[in-house]
Amino acid sequence: MLLIYGDEQALTEEERQHCYIESAQLAQEIDSAGQYLAAAPLHPTAMATSVRVREGRRLVTDGPFAETREQLGGYFLIDAANLDDAIAIAGRIPMARKGTVEVRPVIEVGGLPAK
């Protein structure tokens, strides 16, 4: 999983739209290589709702889980042969130039629906 973090205010609307176009082109390229599984940008944190369950009670709050300088803005889910391969793809994500792309392995859990 390539998690894309950045300051939500770092891009103008024109830059954001260009980033989406570049990201779609990258998705097409990694799909051609058989490595693409999914990708999507996220709405701003103002649209987030956080859910916690404490002592059997559900607590729902507006906003993100934590206040941070950079926010989770989207993701790529890829099939990489190894960490070096994943890092190479992460470095091609447009927001890596303005923010951070976290590379994190996904744990495969049996019994989940296949897609």
C-alpha positions as CSV (number, residue, x, y, z in Angstrom):
1,M,0.0,0.0,0.0
2,L,1.4,3.4,-1.0
3,L,-0.1,6.0,1.3
4,I,0.1,9.5,0.1
5,Y,0.5,12.3,2.7
6,G,0.7,16.0,2.1
7,D,-0.6,19.4,3.2
8,E,-4.1,19.7,1.8
9,Q,-3.4,23.4,1.1
10,A,-0.1,22.8,-0.7
11,L,-1.7,22.7,-4.2
12,T,-3.8,25.1,-6.2
13,E,-6.9,23.6,-7.8
14,E,-5.1,23.6,-11.2
15,E,-2.1,21.8,-9.6
16,R,-4.4,19.3,-8.0
17,Q,-6.1,18.5,-11.3
18,H,-2.7,18.1,-13.0
19,C,-1.7,15.8,-10.2
20,Y,-4.8,13.7,-10.8
21,I,-4.0,13.4,-14.5
22,E,-0.4,12.4,-13.7
23,S,-1.6,9.9,-11.2
24,A,-4.0,8.3,-13.7
25,Q,-1.2,8.1,-16.2
26,L,1.0,6.3,-13.6
27,A,-1.9,4.0,-12.8
28,Q,-2.1,3.1,-16.5
29,E,1.6,2.4,-16.6
30,I,1.7,0.2,-13.6
31,D,-1.4,-1.6,-14.8
32,S,0.4,-2.4,-18.1
33,A,3.1,-3.9,-16.0
34,G,0.5,-6.0,-14.1
35,Q,1.2,-4.3,-10.8
36,Y,-1.9,-2.0,-10.4
37,L,-4.6,-3.1,-7.9
38,A,-6.4,0.2,-7.0
39,A,-5.8,3.9,-6.4
40,A,-7.9,6.9,-5.3
41,P,-7.6,10.4,-3.9
42,L,-9.5,11.2,-0.7
43,H,-11.7,14.1,0.0
44,P,-10.2,16.7,2.4
45,T,-10.1,16.0,6.1
46,A,-13.1,18.4,6.6
47,M,-15.2,15.6,5.1
48,A,-13.8,12.9,7.5
49,T,-15.8,11.3,10.3
50,S,-14.0,9.3,12.9
51,V,-15.5,6.3,14.8
52,R,-14.2,5.0,18.0
53,V,-15.7,2.3,20.3
54,R,-14.9,2.7,24.0
55,E,-16.4,0.5,26.8
56,G,-18.9,-0.8,24.3
57,R,-20.1,2.7,23.3
58,R,-19.6,4.2,19.8
59,L,-18.3,7.7,19.6
60,V,-18.6,9.5,16.3
61,T,-16.8,12.8,15.7
62,D,-16.4,15.1,12.7
63,G,-12.9,15.4,11.4
64,P,-9.8,13.2,11.0
65,F,-8.3,10.9,13.6
66,A,-5.5,13.2,14.5
67,E,-4.5,16.8,13.8
68,T,-1.2,16.7,11.8
69,R,0.8,18.9,9.5
70,E,0.3,16.4,6.6
71,Q,-2.9,14.6,5.9
72,L,-3.6,11.2,4.2
73,G,-4.7,12.3,0.8
74,G,-4.9,9.1,-1.2
75,Y,-3.4,5.7,-1.9
76,F,-2.1,3.3,-4.5
77,L,-2.5,-0.4,-3.9
78,I,0.1,-2.3,-6.0
79,D,1.5,-5.7,-6.5
80,A,5.2,-5.3,-6.0
81,A,7.8,-8.0,-6.1
82,N,9.8,-6.5,-3.2
83,L,10.4,-3.4,-1.2
84,D,12.8,-1.9,-3.8
85,D,10.1,-2.3,-6.5
86,A,7.5,-0.6,-4.3
87,I,9.9,2.3,-3.5
88,A,10.5,2.8,-7.2
89,I,6.8,3.1,-7.9
90,A,6.3,5.3,-4.8
91,G,8.9,7.7,-6.1
92,R,6.9,8.2,-9.3
93,I,3.7,9.3,-7.5
94,P,3.3,13.0,-8.2
95,M,2.7,14.0,-4.6
96,A,6.0,12.5,-3.6
97,R,7.4,15.8,-4.9
98,K,5.4,17.9,-2.4
99,G,4.6,15.5,0.4
100,T,5.4,11.9,1.6
101,V,4.5,8.5,0.2
102,E,4.6,5.8,2.9
103,V,5.2,2.3,1.7
104,R,3.6,-0.3,3.9
105,P,3.0,-4.0,3.3
106,V,-0.6,-5.2,3.4
107,I,-1.3,-8.3,5.6
108,E,-3.3,-10.9,3.8
109,V,-6.1,-12.2,6.0
110,G,-7.9,-15.4,5.1
111,G,-11.7,-15.4,4.9
112,L,-12.0,-11.9,3.3
113,P,-14.1,-11.5,0.2
114,A,-12.1,-11.8,-3.0
115,K,-12.4,-8.9,-5.5
